[in-house]
Amino acid sequence: MVTTDVPGCRDTIEPDVTGVLVPVKSTPSLADALQALIEEPERRMRMGKASRELLERAFSIDRIVEQHLAIYKELLGNG
């Protein structure tokens, strides 16, 4: 994954492990990051696998539901 270094986007990766962060509005940085991944298939595959594992772990439907329920309980004073 190649994403910009802004909240929300940068939270979905571990830099240089599961993806590449580029500065906001930096077309050259984006192009360079994409080109590097095109030219390095082993790195791209390694990052892709690590990214899939991270997203399954951090953003599984069960985990998201648990987080939402915890928020609701806290708001209701039951947490």
Backbone hydrogen bonds in HBPLUS format (Angstrom, degrees):
<---DONOR---> <-ACCEPTOR-->    atom                        ^
c    i                          cat <-CA-CA->   ^        H-A-AA   ^      H-
h    n   atom  resd res      DA  || num        DHA   H-A  angle D-A-AA Bond
n    s   type  num  typ     dist DA aas  dist angle  dist       angle   num
A0020-VAL N   A0001-MET O   2.78 MM  19  6.28 153.5  1.85 155.1 164.1     1
A0003-THR N   A0020-VAL O   2.93 MM  17  6.34 164.0  1.95 168.4 173.6     2
A0022-VAL N   A0003-THR O   2.84 MM  19  6.15 146.3  1.95 150.6 159.9     3
A0006-VAL N   A0004-THR O   2.92 MM   2  5.70 134.0  2.13 105.6  91.7     4
A0005-ASP N   A0022-VAL O   2.93 MM  17  5.82 139.5  2.10 157.9 157.7     5
A0009-CYS N   A0006-VAL O   3.15 MM   3  5.65 122.9  2.49 123.7 138.5     6
A0010-ARG N   A0006-VAL O   2.90 MM   4  5.67 175.6  1.91 164.2 165.4     7
A0012-THR N   A0009-CYS O   3.11 MM   3  5.73 167.3  2.13 118.4 122.5     8
A0017-VAL N   A0014-GLU O   2.88 MM   3  5.36 157.0  1.93 143.3 143.5     9
A0018-THR N   A0014-GLU O   2.88 MM   4  5.22 166.8  1.90 148.4 152.8    10
A0016-ASP N   A0019-GLY O   2.73 MM   3  5.39 145.2  1.85 169.2 172.7    11
A0030-LEU N   A0026-SER O   3.02 MM   4  6.33 159.9  2.07 155.8 161.9    12
A0031-ALA N   A0027-THR O   2.90 MM   4  6.10 168.5  1.91 157.7 160.6    13
A0032-ASP N   A0028-PRO O   2.86 MM   4  6.03 159.6  1.90 148.2 154.2    14
A0033-ALA N   A0029-SER O   2.92 MM   4  6.07 160.4  1.95 148.0 153.1    15
A0034-LEU N   A0030-LEU O   2.99 MM   4  6.21 166.6  2.01 155.1 158.5    16
A0035-GLN N   A0031-ALA O   2.88 MM   4  6.00 162.1  1.91 149.4 155.1    17
A0036-ALA N   A0032-ASP O   2.89 MM   4  6.04 158.1  1.93 148.0 153.9    18
A0037-LEU N   A0033-ALA O   3.13 MM   4  6.40 157.1  2.18 146.3 151.7    19
A0038-ILE N   A0034-LEU O   2.93 MM   4  6.19 149.1  2.02 148.5 157.8    20
A0039-GLU N   A0035-GLN O   2.93 MM   4  6.15 154.4  1.99 150.3 156.9    21
A0040-GLU N   A0036-ALA O   2.99 MM   4  6.06 119.6  2.37 137.5 152.6    22
A0044-ARG N   A0040-GLU O   2.96 MM   4  6.19 165.0  1.98 158.4 163.4    23
A0045-MET N   A0041-PRO O   2.89 MM   4  6.03 159.2  1.94 146.8 151.7    24
A0046-ARG N   A0042-GLU O   2.91 MM   4  6.10 161.6  1.94 149.7 155.1    25
A0047-MET N   A0043-ARG O   2.85 MM   4  6.02 168.0  1.86 156.4 159.5    26
A0048-GLY N   A0044-ARG O   2.88 MM   4  5.96 153.1  1.96 142.0 150.4    27
A0049-LYS N   A0045-MET O   2.96 MM   4  6.15 159.3  2.00 149.1 153.4    28
A0050-ALA N   A0046-ARG O   3.01 MM   4  6.24 166.1  2.03 149.6 153.7    29
A0051-SER N   A0047-MET O   2.76 MM   4  5.86 152.6  1.84 147.9 156.1    30
A0052-ARG N   A0048-GLY O   2.99 MM   4  6.17 158.3  2.04 145.9 151.0    31
A0053-GLU N   A0049-LYS O   3.09 MM   4  6.37 161.3  2.13 150.3 154.9    32
A0054-LEU N   A0050-ALA O   2.96 MM   4  6.18 159.6  2.00 147.9 153.5    33
A0055-LEU N   A0051-SER O   2.90 MM   4  6.10 170.1  1.91 157.0 159.3    34
A0056-GLU N   A0052-ARG O   2.94 MM   4  6.08 158.6  1.98 149.5 155.5    35
A0057-ARG N   A0053-GLU O   3.03 MM   4  6.11 151.6  2.11 143.2 150.9    36
A0058-ALA N   A0054-LEU O   2.77 MM   4  5.87 171.9  1.77 161.4 163.8    37
A0059-PHE N   A0055-LEU O   2.84 MM   4  5.22 150.2  1.93 133.6 141.7    38
A0064-ILE N   A0060-SER O   2.98 MM   4  6.27 163.1  2.01 158.9 163.7    39
A0065-VAL N   A0061-ILE O   2.92 MM   4  6.07 163.0  1.95 151.0 155.7    40
A0066-GLU N   A0062-ASP O   2.97 MM   4  6.16 162.2  2.00 147.8 152.8    41
A0067-GLN N   A0063-ARG O   2.97 MM   4  6.21 158.4  2.02 148.6 154.1    42
A0068-HIS N   A0064-ILE O   2.97 MM   4  6.23 156.8  2.02 150.0 156.2    43
A0069-LEU N   A0065-VAL O   2.89 MM   4  6.13 163.9  1.92 156.5 160.9    44
A0070-ALA N   A0066-GLU O   2.95 MM   4  6.16 154.5  2.02 147.5 154.5    45
A0071-ILE N   A0067-GLN O   3.10 MM   4  6.34 152.2  2.18 142.9 149.8    46
A0072-TYR N   A0068-HIS O   2.96 MM   4  6.29 162.5  1.99 153.7 158.1    47
A0073-LYS N   A0069-LEU O   2.89 MM   4  6.10 162.5  1.92 152.7 157.3    48
A0074-GLU N   A0070-ALA O   2.97 MM   4  6.12 157.6  2.03 144.6 150.7    49
A0075-LEU N   A0071-ILE O   2.92 MM   4  6.15 160.0  1.96 152.2 157.8    50
A0076-LEU N   A0072-TYR O   2.94 MM   4  6.13 142.0  2.09 143.6 154.2    51
A0078-ASN N   A0073-LYS O   2.67 MM   5  4.82 152.9  1.75 158.0 152.3    52
A0077-GLY N   A0074-GLU O   3.07 MM   3  5.01 151.8  2.15  98.3 107.1    53
